[in-house]
Amino acid sequence: MFSTRVTALLAPNRFARALAAHRAGGRPLIDLTESNPTRAGFDYPRDLLAPLADARALRYDPHPFGSIDARTAVAKEYARHGLTIAPQRIVLTASTSDAYSMLFKLLADAGDEVLVPRPSYPLFDHLTRLDLASARPYDLEYHGTWTLDLASVERALTPRTRAALIVSPNNPTGSFVSRAEIDGLAARCAPRAIAIIADEVFADYELEEGSAGRAGRVSARRDVLSFALGGFSKSIGLPQVKLGWIAVTGPDRLVESALERLEVICDAYLAVSTPVQVAAEDLLNRGAGIRHQIAERVKANYRHLQSAAASAPACTVLRSDGGWYAVLQVPSLESEEDLVVGLLQSENVVVHPGYFFDFARESFLVVSLLPPPAAFADGIARVLRRFRTP
């Protein structure tokens, strides 16, 4: 009765069952996987969402790409990063996931392929499958810093490749894609009529000094059709407000053709609400304070993690240039699943195992840098004491 777009493997795994039982039992829990900024103790002004009540939102005047005023506000966000994007080349969406779906519809037929980084967030397998495309991995490698393995990109390319996806900074590795890496990717994609999709939702959150300034941005290029993604969820810590965007750049002829087709797709859904479009400029301006709080928090927690791990020589914090996450390499004394379930049951702390993000080998733990500093420090101490020599 049901389509194969949704996997039939819906039963929770052992870790998910253990976590559900822990919560159902009412036991204390330090959550080092928290990804929702609205639950992380930041100071949100009580009237922050007041612009959503603007009376202009009572009039429905839809445009497939969103209102020009809201798109102009997003263009100013790119200008803040030194990038010039015409508002007419910005497409509003209800979320980043919504943007992916629009782009997969634009670029891929059933059975076509999208290259995705490994390790990375596991959402891409689901999103491609829902639009009848396939995710085909290429590798990120770590040698003191994460780099994009262009040889693995070359190996992953097939006649059915329609797009190459980059996440900069990546979740969970925190690696920005460099200018040289984008050069190499563009050299492989442009001649084959393969587009680049750049997920830049964490671009505002630098962890290592100067890393954001050294990063490459596809929106600065004109030699390959590119789509850069952003949104309120990360840029101003408002995932519930549901506004994302696509910035379309590249050769003018391809950009115009892409926009013509995106207009048809977007017009079929008209997914973005009027109130958020009316409020977009005010929310971006007022939300800068939330962004600053998040940026300061994740930097402080990252520094604490590095300092704390120094007391557990068997553990290593892998360099993370940006984003909300950090990766801790730990001794392989047991499987990652046994480790995370053990930490949950004996230490009341939850972390992500590396296999969740498709790390090629064990053992890695992925932690969110969003939790309040005291809870973060307590949770990290509980994780590290498992590996300290008595």
HUHUCOR-V100803 format. One record per backbone hydrogen bond with DSSP energy under -0.5 kcal/mol. CO is the residue of the C=O (numbers start at 0). NH is the residue of the N-H. If there is no record, write none. Layout:
BEGIN
co	nh
CO	NH
CO	NH
END
This chain:
BEGIN
co	nh
2	5
4	6
7	9
12	16
13	17
14	18
15	19
16	20
17	21
18	22
19	23
20	24
21	26
22	25
28	30
29	31
29	349
30	33
31	367
34	36
35	38
36	39
36	41
41	43
42	44
44	47
46	49
47	50
48	51
49	52
50	53
53	56
54	57
55	58
57	59
58	60
62	65
64	91
66	70
67	71
68	72
69	73
70	74
71	75
72	76
73	76
73	77
74	78
75	79
76	80
77	80
77	82
78	81
82	84
85	88
86	89
88	247
90	245
92	243
94	98
95	99
96	100
97	101
98	102
99	103
100	104
101	105
102	106
103	107
108	111
111	133
112	161
112	162
113	135
114	164
115	137
117	139
120	123
121	125
122	126
123	127
124	128
125	129
126	130
127	130
127	132
128	131
131	110
133	113
133	135
135	115
137	117
138	148
140	142
140	146
144	142
146	140
146	148
147	149
148	151
148	152
149	153
150	154
151	155
152	156
157	160
159	112
161	194
162	114
163	196
165	198
169	171
169	173
170	120
173	320
173	321
174	169
176	215
177	181
178	182
179	183
180	184
181	185
182	186
183	187
184	188
185	189
188	191
188	193
189	192
194	163
195	197
195	226
196	165
196	198
197	199
197	228
198	167
199	202
201	204
203	205
204	322
207	210
209	213
210	214
211	214
213	178
216	219
217	220
224	195
225	248
226	197
227	246
228	199
229	244
230	233
230	234
231	235
231	237
237	240
237	241
238	241
242	231
243	92
244	229
245	90
245	247
246	227
246	248
248	225
250	254
251	255
252	256
253	257
254	258
255	259
256	260
257	261
258	262
259	263
260	264
261	265
262	266
263	267
264	267
264	268
265	268
265	269
272	276
273	277
274	278
275	279
276	279
278	282
279	283
280	284
281	285
282	286
284	287
285	288
286	289
286	290
287	291
288	292
289	293
290	294
291	295
292	296
293	297
294	298
295	299
296	300
297	301
298	302
299	303
300	304
301	305
302	306
303	307
304	308
305	309
307	310
308	311
311	314
315	317
315	328
320	206
320	207
323	368
325	366
326	317
326	328
327	364
328	315
330	332
334	338
335	339
336	340
337	341
338	342
339	343
340	344
341	345
341	346
342	346
342	348
343	347
347	29
349	31
351	365
352	355
353	356
353	358
354	357
356	118
356	119
362	329
363	353
364	327
365	351
366	325
371	375
372	376
373	377
374	378
375	379
376	380
377	381
378	382
379	383
380	384
382	385
383	386
383	387
END
